[in-house]
Every structure is written in C-alpha cells, then in structure tokens.
Amino acid sequence: MDPWLLVVIVGIPILWLVGMATFAYYDAGRVGMNQRKWAAISLLVPIFGFFAYLFERSELSYEPETDPYAGGGYNLQDDGDES
C-alpha cells in the first residue's frame, strides 16, 4: 500500500478526532464543565462523543422563564369543533 494513501485513510480521521477532542477540552473549560472528561469522551467515542458534548453544552443555556412548556402547560391547538 502506498504510504500517502495510508496517511489519507488513517491520518486524516485521527487528526479530526484529536481536533474535536481538543475543541471539547478548551471549550469545556470556558463554560465550566469538566475538561478532561469531555475530551476523553470526544476522543474515545468517535463522532458520537463530540456530539454528546455539544448537546450537553447546549443544555447549560436553558432558561425556564423563556420556555412556554416549563411549567407543565401544553399549547393545544383549537380544532374548531365546538361540540
């Protein structure tokens, strides 16, 4: 196998994983999350670990005051049937 092909097939995906783990490490520290934990999850669980970090991070900015469903209320649509 050509060495350049090996670099492309193996090296580039590894660089992407390391890049995602590095981003998770620095960003987790910025938002007050455990840096080592999220970097390890992002690195050891490919792709899914990084997206799990992004979803978990987005939960930090939740504001119940702006959520219409926070109090258990439901927004039901009136179907127009008055019977």
GROMACS elastic network, one bead per residue, 0.5 to 0.9 nm:
[ bonds ]
;  ai    aj funct       b0    kb
    1     4     6  0.85955   500
    1     5     6  0.71621   500
    1     6     6  0.71283   500
    2     5     6  0.53402   500
    2     6     6  0.64887   500
    2     7     6  0.88983   500
    3     6     6  0.50050   500
    3     7     6  0.62553   500
    3     8     6  0.87314   500
    4     8     6  0.62856   500
    4     9     6  0.86286   500
    5     8     6  0.50813   500
    5     9     6  0.60678   500
    5    10     6  0.84314   500
    6     9     6  0.51118   500
    6    10     6  0.57866   500
    6    11     6  0.72768   500
    7    10     6  0.54330   500
    7    12     6  0.68846   500
    8    11     6  0.55534   500
    8    12     6  0.55039   500
    8    13     6  0.80641   500
    9    12     6  0.65420   500
    9    13     6  0.71806   500
   10    13     6  0.59136   500
   10    14     6  0.64346   500
   10    15     6  0.88750   500
   11    14     6  0.52091   500
   11    15     6  0.61541   500
   11    16     6  0.87267   500
   12    15     6  0.50456   500
   12    16     6  0.62869   500
   12    17     6  0.87669   500
   13    16     6  0.50212   500
   13    17     6  0.62953   500
   13    18     6  0.86721   500
   14    17     6  0.50996   500
   14    18     6  0.61743   500
   14    19     6  0.84640   500
   15    18     6  0.50929   500
   15    19     6  0.59658   500
   15    20     6  0.85811   500
   16    20     6  0.61522   500
   16    21     6  0.85858   500
   17    20     6  0.51641   500
   17    21     6  0.61688   500
   17    22     6  0.85219   500
   17    42     6  0.74150   500
   17    43     6  0.58207   500
   17    44     6  0.87212   500
   17    46     6  0.67689   500
   17    47     6  0.76309   500
   17    50     6  0.87879   500
   18    21     6  0.50784   500
   18    22     6  0.60229   500
   18    23     6  0.85654   500
   18    39     6  0.89530   500
   18    42     6  0.84840   500
   18    43     6  0.64795   500
   19    22     6  0.50425   500
   19    23     6  0.61589   500
   19    24     6  0.85957   500
   19    43     6  0.89759   500
   20    23     6  0.51009   500
   20    24     6  0.61594   500
   20    25     6  0.85786   500
   20    39     6  0.80600   500
   20    42     6  0.65981   500
   20    43     6  0.73926   500
   20    47     6  0.84614   500
   20    50     6  0.65356   500
   21    24     6  0.50449   500
   21    25     6  0.60746   500
   21    26     6  0.87610   500
   21    38     6  0.75350   500
   21    40     6  0.69995   500
   21    41     6  0.79177   500
   21    42     6  0.50265   500
   21    43     6  0.53023   500
   21    44     6  0.89922   500
   21    50     6  0.72741   500
   22    25     6  0.50300   500
   22    26     6  0.63311   500
   22    27     6  0.84319   500
   22    39     6  0.65558   500
   22    42     6  0.87228   500
   22    43     6  0.87953   500
   23    26     6  0.54362   500
   23    27     6  0.58710   500
   23    28     6  0.82090   500
   23    39     6  0.79796   500
   24    27     6  0.51884   500
   24    28     6  0.56627   500
   24    29     6  0.84475   500
   24    35     6  0.72149   500
   24    36     6  0.89515   500
   24    38     6  0.61090   500
   24    39     6  0.54286   500
   24    42     6  0.70652   500
   24    50     6  0.72565   500
   24    53     6  0.71617   500
   24    54     6  0.83633   500
   25    28     6  0.54019   500
   25    29     6  0.65299   500
   25    30     6  0.89264   500
   25    34     6  0.82201   500
   25    36     6  0.64459   500
   25    37     6  0.83314   500
   25    38     6  0.64173   500
   25    40     6  0.85654   500
   25    42     6  0.89195   500
   26    29     6  0.53481   500
   26    30     6  0.64597   500
   26    35     6  0.69423   500
   26    39     6  0.86474   500
   27    31     6  0.63946   500
   27    32     6  0.86067   500
   27    33     6  0.84402   500
   27    35     6  0.79123   500
   28    31     6  0.53228   500
   28    32     6  0.60156   500
   28    34     6  0.62540   500
   28    35     6  0.51518   500
   28    36     6  0.87117   500
   28    38     6  0.71605   500
   28    39     6  0.84286   500
   28    53     6  0.86225   500
   28    57     6  0.79886   500
   29    32     6  0.51680   500
   29    33     6  0.57534   500
   29    34     6  0.67310   500
   29    35     6  0.54677   500
   30    33     6  0.76927   500
   31    57     6  0.79547   500
   31    60     6  0.84330   500
   32    35     6  0.83254   500
   33    37     6  0.86576   500
   33    38     6  0.80640   500
   33    57     6  0.83169   500
   34    37     6  0.55741   500
   34    38     6  0.64560   500
   34    39     6  0.87081   500
   35    38     6  0.55423   500
   35    39     6  0.61049   500
   35    40     6  0.85626   500
   36    39     6  0.51738   500
   36    40     6  0.60154   500
   36    41     6  0.85253   500
   37    40     6  0.52765   500
   37    41     6  0.61932   500
   37    42     6  0.85990   500
   38    41     6  0.50138   500
   38    42     6  0.59470   500
   38    43     6  0.84438   500
   38    49     6  0.79598   500
   38    50     6  0.80140   500
   38    53     6  0.64951   500
   39    42     6  0.51030   500
   39    43     6  0.61172   500
   39    44     6  0.85221   500
   39    49     6  0.88403   500
   39    50     6  0.83929   500
   39    53     6  0.89039   500
   40    43     6  0.51065   500
   40    44     6  0.58290   500
   40    45     6  0.81273   500
   40    49     6  0.86191   500
   41    44     6  0.52921   500
   41    45     6  0.56257   500
   41    46     6  0.82169   500
   41    48     6  0.88312   500
   41    49     6  0.52203   500
   41    50     6  0.72665   500
   41    52     6  0.86621   500
   41    53     6  0.81475   500
   42    45     6  0.57348   500
   42    46     6  0.63523   500
   42    47     6  0.70794   500
   42    48     6  0.75129   500
   42    51     6  0.80827   500
   42    52     6  0.81782   500
   42    53     6  0.73275   500
   43    46     6  0.60395   500
   43    47     6  0.83381   500
   43    49     6  0.72351   500
   43    50     6  0.78073   500
   44    49     6  0.74696   500
   45    48     6  0.61002   500
   45    50     6  0.78249   500
   46    49     6  0.59088   500
   46    50     6  0.72332   500
   47    50     6  0.54008   500
   47    51     6  0.64392   500
   47    52     6  0.86805   500
   48    51     6  0.51758   500
   48    52     6  0.60025   500
   48    53     6  0.85998   500
   49    53     6  0.62680   500
   49    54     6  0.87738   500
   50    53     6  0.50691   500
   50    54     6  0.63921   500
   50    55     6  0.87920   500
   51    55     6  0.61648   500
   51    56     6  0.84804   500
   52    55     6  0.51609   500
   52    56     6  0.60453   500
   52    57     6  0.84346   500
   53    56     6  0.50969   500
   53    57     6  0.59712   500
   53    58     6  0.85820   500
   54    57     6  0.50577   500
   54    58     6  0.62275   500
   54    59     6  0.88830   500
   55    58     6  0.51496   500
   55    59     6  0.66208   500
   56    59     6  0.53121   500
   56    60     6  0.71748   500
   57    60     6  0.55253   500
   57    61     6  0.77763   500
   58    61     6  0.58791   500
   58    62     6  0.75006   500
   59    62     6  0.54967   500
   60    63     6  0.87638   500
   62    66     6  0.85968   500
   62    67     6  0.84428   500
   63    66     6  0.57985   500
   63    67     6  0.67875   500
   64    67     6  0.50580   500
   64    68     6  0.80411   500
   64    69     6  0.84973   500
   64    70     6  0.57349   500
   64    71     6  0.83790   500
   65    68     6  0.78005   500
   65    70     6  0.77282   500
   66    69     6  0.89971   500
   66    70     6  0.83978   500
   67    70     6  0.54007   500
   67    71     6  0.84522   500
   68    71     6  0.74628   500
   68    72     6  0.86402   500
   68    73     6  0.73292   500
   68    74     6  0.80559   500
   68    75     6  0.81542   500
   69    72     6  0.55269   500
   69    73     6  0.52933   500
   69    74     6  0.61759   500
   69    75     6  0.78475   500
   70    73     6  0.71573   500
   71    74     6  0.88678   500
   77    80     6  0.89422   500
   78    81     6  0.77814   500
   79    82     6  0.86126   500
